[in-house]
Amino acid sequence: MSSRRSGNSVSRIKTGSFERRLSLTRAGLFAGTRMASHMATNWFSTRENREKRHRAMLSSQARFLVDELGKLKGSVVKIGQVMALYGEHFLPEEVTEALHTLEDQTTSLEWPAIERVLKDELGAERLAQLDVEPEPIGAASLGQVHRAWRRSDGLELVLKVQYPGVADAVDSDLNAVAQLLRVARLVSFGPEFNDWLEEVRQMMHREVDYRLEAKTTEKFRNMLASDPRFIVPRVLPEFSTEHVICSTYEHGHSVSSQSVRDLPLERRSALGKAALELFFRELFIWGEIQTDPNFGNYRIRIAGEEGDDPGYDRIVLLDFGAVQSYSDEFLKPVIQMIKASYENDLDAVIDGGVKLRFMSTEWPEEVLEKFGQVCMSVLEPLSSDKDSWPDYAVNSHGQYRWKQSELPSRVARQAARSAISRYFRVPPKEFVFLNRKLIGVYTFVAVLNSEFNGEPLLRKYLYGEGDDAPDASATSQSTKA
């Protein structure tokens, strides 16, 4: 969720399916008419001018539609945000760029409306046991967060309150947004897009299922209970319902704050290692991954600032609404590709890509090899071949400099310069979300300005090496690969 906002609130959110469909239908028809007119007049231009004018029209269409989505708030905005994050394989670049602007639209709901939700959900007697701060400390498209205190003992809490009617509007909103994109001629419907749309639908239903999120939060808290580098809030079930989650308030600084930037390199690197290892644990052991890379879901608790100080900095993990479970059928070829990349086995990397159905044995051999090489380059910070690292990505102690390496942009350029795009298949929906998570982890480590080599951590989870390696049962999944 976003940080505290001031003076930007509304008294209600339109969630009635009729009024929302009407608004979106009007917008779609208007946009469709504009596009039809453009297509008719653009036909007589030169090829170069047609392409230039068409891209300009796409940008204009996208901005107009995003403005319309933003006016409706609620799940429509969240759907747009999800499409911005995961729709680059299905939507024109101009559309995803415009959709990204929805991430800044975090208008909050005024306190009287939130108070009514709390009274309806908790009842007057339970609500009277809490002192709730009317000003939200965070706001998002589906709900907002209020700080609170339990009157009996002063325990600091947070209440995540879902906007009224949002959960019931998910299906109609998603159908309406998809129809809008079709009418505006901004997307071509096909089996891959429809499958992806259904994944977005399932994700949205998980996001509004606060009972599931509360259960998942407690599950992660228990799984990480023995690792003091992480803090997961404790859910208080007596103040939690289908549309409200009550948990302990956990202090911390934002990842990009000056306080975190001022930490010594050794401490920032330790935090980066912890974040990378958490991802490995999710992937290799649990098969459950928090797929939302939003930095608002993390805080850094600096050593010496709290009474329960263990003597080192810790990562506070927030918001488990986007956790996804992955099957062995999907994870086996993913882990195969990781292991093969580490062992420099190009054939095994390609085989994993084929199993995941975004590579094909019918491709020319040089395209398959190039695709495999691009996949392998993603593991650069985890490689044993340090001689292949660019000079600017290595510090004087031979450690990998995650931020200075600019790895994500280099990999993107490498892919763009090849013939991959002409053959590339839309990856399975699971891979899209997993890839987003990996980019999020790399970015998290880079923002911390961490400098360390990831190879020992990777070997720990690939081969069970190291003093604190996972036990045999925990690593069974990785050894299957």
N, C-alpha and C positions, 0 to 999 in steps of 0.2 A: 504494500500500500504506500501511497505517497506520504510525504511528511506533512506536518501541520500547515494548513492553509487558512487564510483569514478573509472574511468578507465575501466569500464566493459560495453561496449556498442557495438552495431552493426549498420551497415548502412542500413539494410533492414531486414524484417521478411518475411520468405517464407509463403505466404498465398494462392498461387495457388493450387487449389484442386488436380490437376494432380500430381505435384511434391510432395505434402504432402502425397497423397495416395500411391504414388510409394515408398516413404521412409518408410512409415508404413507397407506396404505390404511386402517389403523386410525384414524388421525387424521381422514381424510376421512369415513369412515362415522360416526364420533362427531359430527363437525361437521354432517354432513348430517341426522342424526337430530335434533340440536338445532334446526336450521333448520326442519325439517318440523313439529316440535312448536310452534315459535314461530309459524309461518304459520297453523297450525290455531287456536291460542288467540288470535292477534292479529286474526282476522277479525271478532270481535264488538266490537272497540273502535271509537271514533269515528275519522273519517278523520285528524284531527289527531294523535290518540294513536297511531294505527297507524303513521303516518309517523315519529313520534318514537321509538316502540318499535322500529321496523324499523331505523332508523339505529343505535340503541344495540346491537341484535343484530348488525348488520354489524361494528361496532367490536369487539364481544366475539369474534365468529367470527374476525375478522382477527388479533386479538392471540393467540388460541389457536393458529391455524395457523402464525403466525410463530414462536411458541415451539417448535412441533414441527419446523419447518424448521431453526431454529437448533441444535437438538440433533444434527442429522445432519451439520452442517458441509459442507465440500467444495463441489462444484458446486451443490448444492441452495441453499446460502446465496448463492452468486454469482447464480444464476438469480433468486432473490428480490430481490437488490439491483438487477439489471438491470430487472426488472419494476417496481420502485419508481421507477427513473429514467425509464423510457420507457412505462409502462403507464397513464398518466393518461387516455388516450383509450379504454381498454378496461376498466379496473377501477374500482370505486367508490372515492371519495375515502378512505373509512375503511380500505380495503385498502391503498392506496398509502402512507397515513400509517403504518400498522403495518409495512409492508415496509421502510420507511426505517430502522426500528430495527435491521434486520439489518446496516446499515453499520457499527455499533459492535461487531459480533460477529466479532472477529478473533483468536480463540484460535489460538495457535501449536502446532506439533507439537514434541514433546520431541526433544532433540538425538540420542539413539541412533537414533531412526527416521529423522531427516534424514541422519545419517551413513551409514546403510545405503543410502539412495537415492544418495548421492554415490559410495559405493564401487561400487554396481551400475552407475551411469551412467558414471563416469570411469575406474573401475578403480583398484586400489591404487597402481599406479606413478604415474599422473598425479595422483591425490589427494595423494600424498606430496610433490608439488612445491608444495603450498599449505599455509599455516597458516590454518585456518578458525576464526573465533570462534563458539563454540557458542551463545551468546545471539543470537537474531535481532534485527536492527535494524528489521525491518518484517515484518508478517504480514497476510495477506489470506485470502480464502476458498479460493483455488486453490493457494496456495503461500506461501513466506516467503523473506526475504532475509537472507543472512549476510555479514558483512564478512570479507574474507580478504586475505592478502598472498602474493605470489609469492616463494618463498624465494630464488630465484636473484638477484633485484635489489631485493626489497622493494616492488615495485609494488603499490599499494593496489587491491583489487578488491572486487566484490560478486558473490555467487552467488545467483541467483534459482532456488529449488528448488521444483519442482512436487510437491504431495503425491501419494503413491503411489495409483494406481488412479483418480484424479480424471478423467483424460482419457477412460478407458473408460466412465465412468458418466454422461457428459453426456446422451446420448440418453435413457437410461432415467430419469434424474433429471428431465429436462424433461417427459417424458411423464407421469411420476408427479405432478409439481407441477401440470400442466395438469388432470389427472384429479381431483386434490384440489380445485382451484378449482371444477371442475364439480360434483362431488359435494356440496361445501359450498354450492353455489348462489351463488357469489360472482362469477361471470362468465357471460355468455351467449356461447356459441360461435357463430361465424359466419365468413364468408369473410375479413373484415378481421382478425378476431382470429387466425384460422388462419395468414394470411399473416404477420402480425406475429410469431406464435409461431415460424414457420420462420426469420424473420430473427434472432430471439433464438437459435435453434439454431445458425445459421451463425456468429453472433457468438461464441457459447460455444466452438465448435470452433476459431475463430481464436484465442481467448484461451488455449486449452490447447496450441496449436501453437507451441512455443517455437522451433522452427527458423524458422518464418515470422516470428516476432517478432524474432529475431536478425537476419534478413535485412532486415526493415523498418527496424530501428534503424540498421543500417549505411547503408541507402538514405537515410534522413533526415539522417544525419551527413554524408554526401557532398553532399546537396542544400544543406545549411546550412554547408558548410565555408568558404565565402567570406564568411559573415556572422558576424563575431566577437561579435555580441550574444548568440549562442546557443551552448550547450555540449550536445553529445549524447555520451553515453558510447561508448567504443570497445569493441566486442565482441571477445573473445578466443576464436576458434573452437576452439583446442586444448583448452579447458576447458568447451566448450559441447556439449550433446547435445539429444536430443529433449525431455528433461524438466529440463534445467539450462541457464541462460544465465549466462555469465561475462562481466562487463564492467568497465571501469575505474570506480573509486569517484570520484564527483564531489562535492566539498564544496559546501555551500550552506545557506542558511537557509530555513525555511518561509516561504511568501508572507505569512502573517499574523503572523510573529514581530515582537517588539519592535525587533529590529535593523533590519528592513525598514521598520517604521513610523517609525523615527527618521531615515530618510534625508530629505534636503531634497526639497521638492516637485518641483523640476526633475528630480531623479534618479528619483523615483517615476513621474513623468510619462513619462520616457524609457523606462522599463520597460513602462509601459502601452502606449505607442506600438508598442514591439517586439512585444508580445503580439498587438495588433490586426493589425499588418502580417503576422505569421506566419499568422494566420487567413486574411487576404486571399490570401496566397501559396498556401496549401493549396487555397482555393476557386477562385481565378481561374487559377492556373498549373498546379499539380500535379494537381488533381482527386483528391487523397488527403488525408483529414482524420482527425486523431486525435480520436475522438468521445467520449472519456472525460474529462469536465470535473473529475474529482477533483483537488483541490489537492495531494494527495500525489504527483502526477505532475510536480510542478514544484518547483524550488528557486531561490533567488536567491543568486548569488555576488557579494558586495559587493566593490567595487574596493578594492585595498590589502590584501586578506586572503590572497591566494595568490601564489605565485612567478611565475605566468604572467600577471600583472596587466596588462591593456591600458590601464588608466586610467579605466574606466567599469564600471558594474554589468552583470551578464549573467544570463540566464535559463537554468537547467539543465533540460533536457527529459528526463524519465524515462518508461519504460513505454510501448512502442509496440504493445501487444497489441490495442488497440481501433481501429487504423487501418482506415478503410474507403475503398475506391475508388469513385468516382462516375462514371457514364457521362455523355457529352455530352447525351444525350437528357434526362437529369434536370437537369443543371447549366444548360443553356441557358435554360429558363423561370425557374429560380431567379435567374440573373444578370439576366435580363430584368426581373424584379420589382424587383431592387435598383436597376438603372439607371433604371427607370421611376419608382420612388419618389424617387430623387434628382432626377429631372427633373420631378417633380410631374405625372406622366402617369398619372392614375387608370385610364383605360381599359386601358393597357398592363399595369398592375399586376393588374387583374382578369383580363385575358387570360392572364397567366402563371399565376395561381391556377387557372384553368380547365384549362390545359395540365397542371398538376400534379395535377389530379383531386380537389382538395378544395374547389373552388368549381364552381358549375354555372350555365350560362346560363339555366336554368329558374327560378332564384331571382328573387324580386322585385328590381327595380332598386335600391331603397333599401337592401336587405340586401347586395347586391353592392358598392354604393358604401361602405357602412359597413365591410364586411370589408376592402375595399381600403384604406380610411383607417387601419384598425387596423394593417395590414401596413406602411403607409408610416410610421406613427409610430415603428416599431421603429428606423428609421434617423435618429431625432432627433439623436444625437451626431455624425452624419456629414452633416448637412444644411447647405446654403448659406444657408438662411433662419434666421439666428440670432435674428431678432425674434420667432420663434415659441417660443423656449425660455422656460421658466418662469424668473422672476427668481432663484429659489433654485438654479437649475442653472447659473448663470453667475457667474464670479468677476469681480473688479474689472478684469481685463485682457481681458475678453470671452471667456474660455476656458470650455469645458464642464466642469462638475464632475460626474464620473461617479457618485460615491457619493451625493452630495446630491440628484441628479436623481430617484432612485428610479424610474427609467424602467420596469423590468420590472413592478413592482407597478402603476404607472399604466396601462400597456398592458393588463394583466390586468383592471383595473377597467373600462377603456374597453370591452373586449370583453364583460364580464359585464353591463354596463348595456344592451347592445344586444340585438337579436333574433337575433344570429348563432348562438347555441347551438342554436336550434331547427332551423337549416338545416345547421350545420357537419357536413361529412363527415370521416370519419377520414382524415387525410392519408396520403400514401404513406409506407411505412416509412422510406425514405431521408430524407424531410423531418423525421420525428420525431427522428432522430439528429442531423441537421444543426441543427435548432432547439435541441437540447440543447447543442450545441457553441457556438452563438452566445450563448446565455444564460451558458454557462461563461466565455466570453471577456469579456463585459460584467461579470460578477461579479468576475473576476480583476482587471480594470482598476479596478473600484470598490473592491475590498479594498486595492489599492495606494494608494487615495486620489489617483489621478491626476487631473490637470486639463489637458485639451488638446482641441483641435478635430480631429475625425477626418476632416473633408472633404478635406484635401490627400492623405491616404493613399488614400481611396476614389477620388479623381480619378486618382491615379497608376495604379491597377489597372483603372479603367473606361476611361480614355482615354489611358493611357500618358504622362501629364504628370509633370513634375518632373525634377530633375537626375539622380536615380538611378532613373528609371522602368524597368520591365522591358523587355527587348528585344522586338522585333516578334514573334518566334516564341513567346516566353513568354506574350504577351498575346493570342495568336490566339484563344484560347477565349472571352475576354471580348468581343472584337470581333464574334464570331459572333452574340452575343445582340442 
